[in-house]
Amino acid sequence: MANEFDQAYGFIIKSCYYLGSMCSVKGEIEVWEKKEKDRLFLVDKYSERFLSRAKQDDPEWYENSRDMLNSLIENNCSMPPILCSY
């Protein structure tokens, strides 16, 4: 039987658009977006954790984070360590 993380990850894969991945001090972070709901998902499969945030919760954070994440992915950069302390 799949655990809770596997079920949530399966939902993300089926319903979201994969933006890319980047290295972090804790491994690799996958970035997914559900456009019709304006929601970002950051997934760390190694530690089986994910972060989700909707645009309606904080529109400025959403736009700034989306731009930063796209830039990190496009430039093949690592996520800054300060952002990995979740």
C-alpha positions as CSV (number, residue, x, y, z in Angstrom):
1,M,0.0,0.0,0.0
2,A,1.3,3.4,-0.9
3,N,2.2,5.8,1.9
4,E,0.8,9.3,2.2
5,F,3.7,10.9,0.4
6,D,3.4,8.5,-2.6
7,Q,-0.3,9.3,-3.0
8,A,0.3,13.0,-2.9
9,Y,3.2,12.8,-5.3
10,G,1.1,10.7,-7.7
11,F,-1.6,13.4,-7.6
12,I,1.0,16.1,-8.4
13,I,2.4,14.1,-11.3
14,K,-1.1,13.6,-12.8
15,S,-2.4,17.1,-12.3
16,C,0.5,19.5,-12.6
17,Y,3.1,20.7,-15.1
18,Y,6.7,19.9,-14.4
19,L,8.9,23.0,-14.4
20,G,12.2,21.3,-13.7
21,S,14.5,20.4,-10.9
22,M,17.4,21.9,-9.1
23,C,20.0,20.7,-6.6
24,S,19.9,21.7,-3.0
25,V,22.0,21.0,0.1
26,K,19.5,18.3,0.9
27,G,19.3,16.7,-2.5
28,E,17.2,17.5,-5.5
29,I,14.1,19.6,-5.5
30,E,11.4,19.1,-8.2
31,V,9.2,22.1,-9.1
32,W,5.7,21.6,-10.3
33,E,2.9,24.1,-11.1
34,K,-0.8,23.6,-11.3
35,K,-1.7,26.5,-13.6
36,E,-5.5,26.4,-13.4
37,K,-5.2,26.7,-9.6
38,D,-2.1,29.0,-9.6
39,R,-0.3,26.7,-7.1
40,L,3.4,25.8,-6.9
41,F,4.7,22.5,-5.5
42,L,8.3,22.0,-4.3
43,V,9.0,18.3,-3.9
44,D,11.9,16.6,-2.1
45,K,11.5,12.9,-2.9
46,Y,14.6,11.9,-0.8
47,S,13.1,13.2,2.5
48,E,9.5,12.7,1.3
49,R,8.4,16.3,1.9
50,F,6.7,18.8,-0.2
51,L,5.7,22.5,0.0
52,S,2.7,23.9,-1.7
53,R,1.6,27.5,-1.9
54,A,-1.3,29.1,-3.8
55,K,-1.2,32.5,-5.5
56,Q,-4.4,33.5,-3.6
57,D,-2.5,33.0,-0.3
58,D,0.2,35.6,-1.2
59,P,0.2,36.9,-4.8
60,E,3.5,38.7,-4.5
61,W,5.3,35.7,-3.0
62,Y,3.9,33.5,-5.7
63,E,5.1,35.7,-8.6
64,N,8.5,36.3,-7.0
65,S,9.0,32.7,-6.2
66,R,7.9,31.5,-9.6
67,D,10.3,33.8,-11.3
68,M,13.2,32.9,-9.0
69,L,12.6,29.1,-9.4
70,N,12.4,29.4,-13.2
71,S,15.6,31.3,-13.2
72,L,17.4,28.8,-11.0
73,I,16.1,25.9,-13.2
74,E,17.0,27.6,-16.5
75,N,20.5,28.5,-15.2
76,N,21.1,25.1,-13.7
77,C,21.7,26.6,-10.3
78,S,21.4,25.2,-6.8
79,M,18.7,26.4,-4.4
80,P,20.3,28.8,-1.9
81,P,21.0,27.0,1.4
82,I,18.9,29.5,3.4
83,L,15.8,28.3,1.5
84,C,16.5,24.7,2.3
85,S,15.9,24.9,6.0
86,Y,12.3,23.6,6.0
